[in-house]
Amino acid sequence: MTAADASDLVDRLTAVVPDFPKPGILFRDITPVFADAEAFSVVCAALAEPFEGGFTAVAGIEARGFALAGGIAAQTSTGVLTVRKAGKLPGEVLSESYALEYGEATIELRPGQLPAGSRVLVVDDVLATGGTAEASITLLERAGYEVVGIAVLLELDGLAGRDRLASRLPVHALASAPA
């Protein structure tokens, strides 16, 4: 199957939920893509394809990015790193804070899981403003890894996430939707 086929699967299987988690928000639920075995396999392959052979690990951003990272890693025989919300990892962690619309959030990563210079592909479900992705990239670089790109299922138009990241590295989205 092609990237266009993967995009069609994302469009067809993504459930649109109005007014969640609050009024005025149009939530895009991609979990039906995960539940369909063929779609999940096709989507994982299409996310990795532009970066094929150029990474030794996949970093998934909490939480749906974990599922995508696991699928890609299994298909490409690479490792998985998890970028977690603060307070979820034991032992030594590196932390990176970033601004939200109303406040701040922090993500964490356990250092030393891979050799320095390891090439990492970052994956997540949705790219909106790019704040979480940008913080994840910075965190991985601080850990001594080389980030080769970011791949997402769905990019929300008009929120400038791609603009925020594209000067640093390649951004690959399978589908897009209005914000």
N, C-alpha and C positions, 0 to 999 in steps of 0.2 A: 504494500500500500504506500501511497505517496503522502507528502506533507499536506496536500490538499484534502486527501481522505481523512487524515487525522484532524484537520481543522473542521471538516464537516461533522465528524463524530463529536467533537467538543461542542459545536453549535447545536447539534441535534439532542445531545444527552444532558447538557447543562440545564438545570431547572432554575427558572427566574422566580424569585419569591419577593413580592412587593411588601414594603413597609417592615422589613426585617434588617437589622435588629431594632430599628426605630422608624417611625413614620417618615416617608420621603426617600428612604433608602431602597434601592432595587438590588437585592442580594442575589448573587449568582452562585448557586450550589453546584459544584463540580463533582460531588460524591457519586452521582450516577455513572460518571465516567469510570470511576474506580470499581464499581460493582459489576461492570460489563467486562469480562475477562479479555475478549478480543479487543475492545476499545482501549482498555488499559495498556495492553501490550503494544498496540499500534501507536498510541500517544507517547508512551515512554521512548519507543524507537525514534519517533519523529522529533522529540525534544532533544535527543542526543545527537541526531544525525549531522547537524552543522559542525559539531565539535568532535566528531568521530576520530578516535585514536589520539586525541589531544589532551586527555585527562586521565588521571590515575585514581581519582575519587570524585564522588558527587556529594555536595553539601545540600541537605534539605532544610528549608526554613520552616520552623514550627507553624502549624502542625501538618497541614496537607502536603507540604513540601517533603515531609518524611516519607510518605507513601510513594511519591514520584521518584525520590532519590533511591529508595529501595528497589523499585522496578527497573530504573535505568541501570543501577549498579549490577543487578542480577543479569541483565541482558548484556552488559559490557565487561563483566568480570572485573569490576573495580570496587573500591571500598566506599563506605558511606560515613559522612560526618553529619552530626545534628547540631543545628544552630537553634538554641533553646531560649525560651523566655527566662528571665532572671529567677534564680532560686530553684531551678529544676535539676541542676547537675551537681553531683558530689565532688569533693576534692577541689583541686586548683582549677580556676577558670579565668579566662580573659573575658572582660565585659566591654560592651560598647553601647552607649546611650544615644538616643536620637529623638528629635522633636516629633510630636504628634500634633494634630490640629488643636487639641486641648490638653497640653501636658507633655510628658516625656515617657519613653519606654526604654527598657534595657534588654539586650540579648546577650547570651553567653556561649562560649565554646571551650571545651577542654583542650588545652595545648598539648603538643607532643604526640599526637595520635598518628601522625605521618612524618616522614622525613622532611626537613626543610626543603623548600623549592618544589614540593609536590604540586602537580597541576590539578586544580579543582574546578569543576563545573557547579555553579549554584543553580538550584531549581526551586520553584515555588508555584503555587496554583495561579495567583492573580498578581499582576503588576498594576498598581494604582499610582500613587505619588512617587514611589521608588525609595521612600525613607528606610523601610526595613531591609530592602535589598542592598541599598548603599551601606547601611550599617553592617550587614552581613559580610559584604565584600571587604570592608575595612577591617573587620574582626579577623577574617581569614588571612588577610595580608599581614596583620600584626602577629598572627600565629606562625608566620614564615612561609605561607603557601602562596602559590601563584594562581590567581583566579583567571580562568580562560574565557569565561562568559557567563551569562545568565540566561536560563531558559524557563519560560512560563507557559502555562496552558492558555491563559486569557489576559489580554492587556486592555485596561479600561481607557478609552479615548478621552482626550481633553484634560488629563490629570498630570501630564508631563513627566511620567515615570521614565519613559524611554529617554527623553531629553536629559534627564538628571544622570542617567547611567551611561549613555552611548559614548560619551567622550572618554570614559574609562575602559570600556570593554564591549564586545559584541552582545547585543540583546536579541534573543529569538523568542517570538511569541507565536503560538499555533493559531490563535484566533484573537479577534478584538470585538469589543462591545462598547456602546455608549456608557459613560460613567453614571 
